[in-house]
């Protein structure tokens, strides 16, 4: 690319037949000024374009980073949700098992108490029968004792 300096320092050969050197110099000076302005503007625009490109690259990198972060966050959320569900299921299963164990223990205890009550009822009936028999035997002895006492009293 031709720079403004190239235009300013360009020398042409002088020949007998050709263009007027003053007109060529004036035209080159005009071109130099316009070209220098355009060149400076071009350099500024190029700098701006490079800055925009750098910003675009940085933003693309940032976007990719955010996408990765979001993806990781979604995966972590899914893992957390799955772990929470598993923990919840484990707690529910544990609670069900404990409830079953408590219920089985209560049934066993109720059965044992029923057996104990049945045994106590049987003992009560047995003792009641024994006491009745004992009382009947004592009454019979008393009756025999009265009969013997009457017989002794008559015999005397």
C-alpha positions in Angstrom: 0.0 0.0 0.0 1.3 3.5 -0.8 1.7 5.7 2.2 1.4 9.5 2.2 5.2 9.7 2.7 5.7 7.7 -0.6 3.6 10.4 -2.4 5.5 13.3 -0.8 8.9 11.9 -1.6 8.2 10.6 -5.1 10.5 12.1 -7.8 9.8 11.9 -11.5 12.4 12.0 -14.3 12.4 15.2 -16.3 12.0 14.8 -20.0 11.8 17.4 -22.8 8.3 16.6 -23.8 5.8 16.0 -21.0 3.6 17.6 -18.3 4.3 20.9 -16.6 6.3 20.2 -13.4 4.5 22.9 -11.4 1.0 21.4 -12.3 2.3 17.9 -11.5 3.7 19.1 -8.1 0.5 21.0 -7.3 -1.6 18.0 -8.2 0.7 15.7 -6.2 0.4 18.1 -3.2 -3.4 18.0 -3.4 -3.4 14.2 -3.8 -0.9 14.0 -0.9 -3.2 16.0 1.4 -6.3 14.1 0.5 -4.5 10.8 0.6 -3.0 11.7 4.0 -6.5 12.5 5.4 -7.9 9.2 4.0 -4.9 7.3 5.2 -5.2 8.6 8.7 -9.0 8.0 8.7 -8.3 4.5 7.4 -5.7 3.9 10.2 -8.3 5.1 12.8 -11.0 2.9 11.3 -8.6 0.0 11.2 -7.8 0.6 14.9 -11.5 0.8 15.6 -12.1 -2.4 13.6 -9.4 -4.2 15.4 -10.8 -3.0 18.8 -14.3 -4.2 17.8 -12.8 -7.5 16.6 -11.0 -7.9 19.9 -14.2 -7.0 21.8 -16.1 -9.5 19.6 -13.6 -12.2 20.3 -13.6 -11.4 24.0 -17.4 -11.4 24.0 -17.5 -14.7 22.1 -15.1 -16.2 24.6 -17.2 -14.8 27.5 -20.3 -16.2 25.8 -18.7 -19.7 25.6 -17.6 -19.4 29.2 -21.1 -18.5 30.3 -22.6 -21.3 28.2 -20.1 -23.8 29.8 -21.0 -22.4 33.3 -24.7 -22.6 32.6 -24.3 -26.1 31.3 -22.3 -27.1 34.4 -24.9 -25.4 36.6 -27.7 -27.3 34.9 -25.8 -30.5 35.3 -25.1 -29.7 39.0 -28.8 -28.9 39.5 -29.8 -32.2 37.9 -27.3 -34.1 40.1 -28.6 -32.2 43.2 -32.2 -32.9 42.2 -31.4 -36.6 41.6 -29.5 -36.9 44.9 -32.3 -35.1 46.8 -34.8 -37.5 45.2 -32.6 -40.5 46.1 -32.2 -39.1 49.7 -36.0 -38.6 49.9 -36.7 -42.1 48.7 -34.2 -43.5 51.2 -35.8 -41.5 54.0 -39.3 -42.7 53.0 -38.1 -46.3 52.7 -36.3 -46.0 56.1 -39.5 -44.5 57.6 -41.6 -47.3 56.1 -39.2 -49.9 57.4 -39.2 -48.3 60.9 -43.0 -48.2 60.8 -43.2 -51.9 59.8 -40.7 -52.8 62.6 -42.7 -50.8 65.2 -45.9 -52.4 64.0 -44.3 -55.9 64.1 -43.0 -55.2 67.6 -46.4 -53.9 68.7 -48.1 -57.0 67.3 -45.5 -59.2 69.0 -46.0 -57.3 72.3 -49.8 -57.5 71.9 -49.6 -61.3 71.3 -47.3 -61.7 74.3 -49.7 -59.7 76.5 -52.7 -61.7 75.2 -50.8 -64.9 76.1 -50.0 -63.5 79.5 -53.6 -62.5 80.0 -54.8 -65.9 78.9 -52.4 -67.5 81.3 -53.5 -65.3 84.1 -57.1 -66.0 83.4 -56.3 -69.7 83.4 -54.5 -69.3 86.7 -57.4 -67.3 88.1 -59.9 -70.0 87.2 -57.6 -72.7 88.6 -57.1 -70.8 91.8 -60.8 -70.1 92.0 -61.5 -73.8 91.6 -58.9 -74.7 94.2 -60.3 -72.2 96.7 -63.8 -73.5 96.0 -62.6 -77.1 96.5 -60.7 -76.1 99.6 -63.8 -74.3 101.0 -66.0 -77.2 100.1 -63.6 -79.5 101.9 -63.5 -77.2 104.9 -67.3 -77.0 105.0 -67.5 -80.8 104.8 -65.0 -81.1 107.6 -67.0 -78.6 109.6 -70.1 -80.5 108.9 -68.4 -83.8 109.9 -67.0 -82.0 113.0 -70.5 -80.9 114.0 -71.8 -84.4 113.5 -68.9 -85.8 115.6 -69.5 -83.2 118.2 -73.1 -84.1 118.3 -72.3 -87.8 118.6 -69.8 -87.2 121.4 -72.3 -85.0 123.1 -74.9 -87.7 122.8 -72.5 -90.3 123.9 -71.7 -88.5 127.1 
